[in-house]
């Protein structure tokens, strides 16, 4: 019963991806599908070349993601999705450079969490004041990770990368050493971690996604 419920939930999530047709979502799905394909291929090799349904599903997701990334036209024209506005990566790095100029303490620690809005007001490009976004107060940069660079700088960023590396290789060590057996829970947890990891490098974060990553 649980497997049927999860399969139905997966189909609903996939339907949402088609309706929203958001580029970052397809890139995240592609990254997760590549890992899923690798695990399925490894299991098939271990079982003497017997490819199960997971192998073909992963291959289908890889192909589907590539097609949707290349095809940027909306699938359903009548769905009007509100446009999202965020600083570019270059503008975010410009804010980080402005914080860097404040002194060695900011180089090591940055100005602290939750202060990107203040840094944006201080160091944004003056040319932005000539656009329609002159009064927009951004609380994050182009992605959660780029925001982390400008608010935590060296020590905070290195600490976060160390956490990600330890978690990533701990997952892989368990999965590759013991396999998934009859349970797909370890692989599912790892793929969820990979999806959050990719999204943080490509898109701003929120309380739910940040909490889920550390959990």
Order of alpha helices (4+ residues) and beta strands (2+ residues): alpha-alpha-alpha-alpha-alpha-alpha-alpha-alpha-alpha
